[in-house]
Amino acid sequence: NVEPYGTFQAQAFGKPDGTMVRMTCFRVVPREAEIELESLVQPSEEVEELAWIDSTFDMEKLTVTGIMIVEDLKEKGLID
């Protein structure tokens, strides 16, 4: 089951000030659905890589928007 999670907006990495990126996120539940989704979702066009991350992921590899999302997940108790 895929359900809406939230929309996050921040300065776009490597772009001129004021250039914003908006990410609409979805949550996959239960774990079995996540496994099934891995076989269906593939990187394409401007997305060069897909990765499942958790709170132990190296935050230096994330954009500002990515950090916002991980922090929101932690605050809501959805990841450790």
MDTraj code that builds the backbone (N, CA, C; nanometers):
import mdtraj as md
import numpy as np

residues = "ASN VAL GLU PRO TYR GLY THR PHE GLN ALA GLN ALA PHE GLY LYS PRO ASP GLY THR MET VAL ARG MET THR CYS PHE ARG VAL VAL PRO ARG GLU ALA GLU ILE GLU LEU GLU SER LEU VAL GLN PRO SER GLU GLU VAL GLU GLU LEU ALA TRP ILE ASP SER THR PHE ASP MET GLU LYS LEU THR VAL THR GLY ILE MET ILE VAL GLU ASP LEU LYS GLU LYS GLY LEU ILE ASP".split()
xyz = np.array([
    [0.0845, -0.1178, 0.0000],
    [0.0000, 0.0000, 0.0000],
    [0.0893, 0.1246, 0.0000],
    [0.0630, 0.2173, -0.0875],
    [0.1368, 0.3428, -0.0945],
    [0.0429, 0.4539, -0.0494],
    [0.0891, 0.5338, 0.0468],
    [0.0060, 0.6434, 0.0962],
    [0.0858, 0.7731, 0.0958],
    [0.0201, 0.8872, 0.0777],
    [0.0905, 1.0159, 0.0789],
    [0.1585, 1.0375, 0.2138],
    [0.2781, 1.0954, 0.2105],
    [0.3498, 1.1260, 0.3340],
    [0.3620, 1.2771, 0.3572],
    [0.4067, 1.3496, 0.2562],
    [0.4201, 1.4940, 0.2733],
    [0.4948, 1.5570, 0.1570],
    [0.4941, 1.6883, 0.1533],
    [0.5666, 1.7643, 0.0516],
    [0.6679, 1.8521, 0.1227],
    [0.7909, 1.8518, 0.0731],
    [0.9013, 1.9250, 0.1342],
    [0.9644, 2.0152, 0.0288],
    [1.0026, 2.1357, 0.0702],
    [1.0587, 2.2322, -0.0236],
    [1.1809, 2.2980, 0.0388],
    [1.2866, 2.3165, -0.0428],
    [1.4095, 2.3811, 0.0037],
    [1.4866, 2.4330, -0.1167],
    [1.5930, 2.5064, -0.0891],
    [1.6828, 2.5552, -0.1932],
    [1.7379, 2.4362, -0.2720],
    [1.7373, 2.4452, -0.4047],
    [1.7897, 2.3386, -0.4896],
    [1.9419, 2.3366, -0.4823],
    [1.9991, 2.2196, -0.4625],
    [2.1432, 2.2030, -0.4505],
    [2.2131, 2.2425, -0.5804],
    [2.3150, 2.3272, -0.5685],
    [2.3952, 2.3656, -0.6841],
    [2.3275, 2.4602, -0.7809],
    [2.2145, 2.5154, -0.7437],
    [2.1400, 2.6066, -0.8308],
    [2.1446, 2.7471, -0.7711],
    [2.1163, 2.8503, -0.8531],
    [2.1179, 2.9877, -0.8017],
    [2.0207, 3.0057, -0.6853],
    [2.0567, 3.0968, -0.5932],
    [1.9687, 3.1261, -0.4802],
    [1.8279, 3.1553, -0.5295],
    [1.7325, 3.1014, -0.4596],
    [1.5924, 3.1210, -0.4953],
    [1.5359, 3.0113, -0.5830],
    [1.6231, 2.9239, -0.6361],
    [1.5757, 2.8098, -0.7146],
    [1.5381, 2.7002, -0.6170],
    [1.4111, 2.6700, -0.6119],
    [1.3614, 2.5760, -0.5122],
    [1.3321, 2.4394, -0.5736],
    [1.3436, 2.3385, -0.4904],
    [1.3042, 2.2034, -0.5282],
    [1.1910, 2.1635, -0.4334],
    [1.0917, 2.0994, -0.4892],
    [0.9793, 2.0505, -0.4090],
    [0.9703, 1.8999, -0.4297],
    [0.9708, 1.8275, -0.3191],
    [0.9625, 1.6811, -0.3249],
    [0.8332, 1.6363, -0.2596],
    [0.7546, 1.5614, -0.3344],
    [0.6347, 1.5004, -0.2789],
    [0.6708, 1.3565, -0.2455],
    [0.6499, 1.3186, -0.1213],
    [0.6923, 1.1877, -0.0721],
    [0.5728, 1.0990, -0.0410],
    [0.5970, 0.9702, -0.0552],
    [0.4959, 0.8698, -0.0263],
    [0.5553, 0.7674, 0.0683],
    [0.4697, 0.7050, 0.1451],
    [0.5112, 0.6037, 0.2411],
    [0.4582, 0.4687, 0.1951],
    [0.5441, 0.3671, 0.2005],
    [0.5062, 0.2322, 0.1597],
    [0.4867, 0.1476, 0.2849],
    [0.3681, 0.0890, 0.2974],
    [0.3391, 0.0006, 0.4102],
    [0.2593, -0.1190, 0.3595],
    [0.2730, -0.2339, 0.4121],
    [0.3731, -0.2799, 0.5081],
    [0.5047, -0.3122, 0.4402],
    [0.5973, -0.3723, 0.5123],
    [0.7308, -0.4057, 0.4614],
    [0.7226, -0.4916, 0.3342],
    [0.6274, -0.5806, 0.3256],
    [0.6150, -0.6666, 0.2072],
    [0.5913, -0.5826, 0.0821],
    [0.5182, -0.4751, 0.0964],
    [0.4924, -0.3870, -0.0178],
    [0.6207, -0.3171, -0.0612],
    [0.7067, -0.2821, 0.0349],
    [0.8351, -0.2197, 0.0025],
    [0.9194, -0.3134, -0.0838],
    [0.9220, -0.4396, -0.0472],
    [0.9985, -0.5389, -0.1227],
    [0.9440, -0.5499, -0.2652],
    [0.8125, -0.5539, -0.2799],
    [0.7512, -0.5613, -0.4120],
    [0.7819, -0.4353, -0.4929],
    [0.7778, -0.3203, -0.4283],
    [0.8019, -0.1935, -0.4963],
    [0.9443, -0.1851, -0.5519],
    [1.0412, -0.2442, -0.4819],
    [1.1801, -0.2422, -0.5280],
    [1.1937, -0.2970, -0.6694],
    [1.1135, -0.3969, -0.7039],
    [1.1224, -0.4559, -0.8372],
    [1.0498, -0.3719, -0.9421],
    [0.9618, -0.2821, -0.8997],
    [0.8829, -0.2022, -0.9933],
    [0.9414, -0.0637, -1.0210],
    [1.0107, -0.0071, -0.9232],
    [1.0605, 0.1300, -0.9356],
    [1.2054, 0.1271, -0.9821],
    [1.2325, 0.1982, -1.0900],
    [1.3665, 0.2027, -1.1457],
    [1.4056, 0.3478, -1.1727],
    [1.5344, 0.3823, -1.1561],
    [1.5772, 0.5184, -1.1887],
    [1.5633, 0.5439, -1.3383],
    [1.5305, 0.6676, -1.3741],
    [1.5212, 0.7064, -1.5149],
    [1.5307, 0.8576, -1.5261],
    [1.5618, 0.9043, -1.6438],
    [1.5732, 1.0468, -1.6743],
    [1.6592, 1.1185, -1.5713],
    [1.6056, 1.2157, -1.4976],
    [1.6902, 1.2919, -1.4053],
    [1.7197, 1.2188, -1.2747],
    [1.6566, 1.1051, -1.2520],
    [1.6833, 1.0247, -1.1318],
    [1.7872, 0.9201, -1.1686],
    [1.9090, 0.9357, -1.1133],
    [2.0137, 0.8416, -1.1519],
    [2.0276, 0.7234, -1.0569],
    [1.9719, 0.7355, -0.9343],
    [1.9853, 0.6274, -0.8379],
    [1.8680, 0.6295, -0.7399],
    [1.8241, 0.5110, -0.7006],
    [1.7244, 0.4964, -0.5949],
    [1.7908, 0.4239, -0.4792],
    [1.7602, 0.4660, -0.3560],
    [1.8173, 0.3991, -0.2396],
    [1.7187, 0.4057, -0.1241],
    [1.7089, 0.2967, -0.0502],
    [1.6313, 0.2972, 0.0737],
    [1.7255, 0.3474, 0.1809],
    [1.6828, 0.4464, 0.2576],
    [1.7693, 0.5008, 0.3612],
    [1.7000, 0.4932, 0.4965],
    [1.7814, 0.4987, 0.6017],
    [1.7288, 0.5052, 0.7377],
    [1.8092, 0.6092, 0.8139],
    [1.7891, 0.6171, 0.9435],
    [1.8530, 0.7222, 1.0221],
    [2.0038, 0.7052, 1.0337],
    [2.0578, 0.5894, 0.9939],
    [2.2032, 0.5698, 0.9986],
    [2.2709, 0.6105, 0.8678],
    [2.1917, 0.6515, 0.7701],
    [2.2470, 0.6911, 0.6401],
    [2.3364, 0.8138, 0.6581],
    [2.4437, 0.8234, 0.5812],
    [2.5368, 0.9361, 0.5873],
    [2.4667, 1.0625, 0.5379],
    [2.4322, 1.1521, 0.6297],
    [2.3565, 1.2732, 0.5968],
    [2.4332, 1.3662, 0.5021],
    [2.5649, 1.3521, 0.4954],
    [2.6431, 1.4348, 0.4034],
    [2.6139, 1.3995, 0.2574],
    [2.5541, 1.2847, 0.2343],
    [2.5185, 1.2429, 0.0983],
    [2.3796, 1.2903, 0.0576],
    [2.3073, 1.3540, 0.1517],
    [2.1711, 1.3996, 0.1241],
    [2.1673, 1.5482, 0.0930],
    [2.0676, 1.5874, 0.0169],
    [2.0412, 1.7289, -0.0065],
    [1.9708, 1.7861, 0.1161],
    [1.9542, 1.9177, 0.1185],
    [1.8815, 1.9820, 0.2280],
    [1.7421, 1.9220, 0.2393],
    [1.6773, 1.9012, 0.1258],
    [1.5434, 1.8441, 0.1275],
    [1.5449, 1.7022, 0.1845],
    [1.6442, 1.6240, 0.1471],
    [1.6570, 1.4884, 0.1999],
    [1.6742, 1.4864, 0.3504],
    [1.7549, 1.5785, 0.4009],
    [1.7750, 1.5885, 0.5456],
    [1.6444, 1.6258, 0.6144],
    [1.5692, 1.7188, 0.5553],
    [1.4398, 1.7582, 0.6112],
    [1.3471, 1.6373, 0.6240],
    [1.3463, 1.5534, 0.5221],
    [1.2580, 1.4368, 0.5214],
    [1.2996, 1.3373, 0.6296],
    [1.4294, 1.3067, 0.6387],
    [1.4768, 1.2124, 0.7406],
    [1.4463, 1.2654, 0.8805],
    [1.4688, 1.3944, 0.9032],
    [1.4395, 1.4525, 1.0348],
    [1.2900, 1.4454, 1.0665],
    [1.2053, 1.4669, 0.9657],
    [1.0605, 1.4579, 0.9866],
    [1.0200, 1.3141, 1.0204],
    [1.0781, 1.2174, 0.9507],
    [1.0498, 1.0767, 0.9797],
    [1.0899, 1.0413, 1.1225],
    [1.2068, 1.0921, 1.1668],
    [1.2519, 1.0666, 1.3044],
    [1.1550, 1.1278, 1.4053],
    [1.1172, 1.2541, 1.3825],
    [1.0254, 1.3236, 1.4743],
    [0.8932, 1.2497, 1.4899],
    [0.8466, 1.1878, 1.3818],
    [0.7186, 1.1167, 1.3849],
    [0.7329, 0.9719, 1.4306],
    [0.8576, 0.9312, 1.4629],
    [0.8804, 0.7961, 1.5116],
    [0.8670, 0.6893, 1.4048],
    [0.8819, 0.7274, 1.2779],
    [0.8683, 0.6303, 1.1690],
    [1.0009, 0.5628, 1.1346],
    [1.1121, 0.6253, 1.1767],
    [1.2444, 0.5610, 1.1712],
    [1.3145, 0.5918, 1.3020],
    [1.4176, 0.5126, 1.3334],
    [1.4877, 0.5349, 1.4601],
    [1.5868, 0.6482, 1.4502],
])
top = md.Topology()
chain = top.add_chain()
for i, resn in enumerate(residues, 1):
    res = top.add_residue(resn, chain, resSeq=i)
    for name in ("N", "CA", "C"):
        top.add_atom(name, md.element.get_by_symbol(name[0]), res)
traj = md.Trajectory(xyz[None], top)
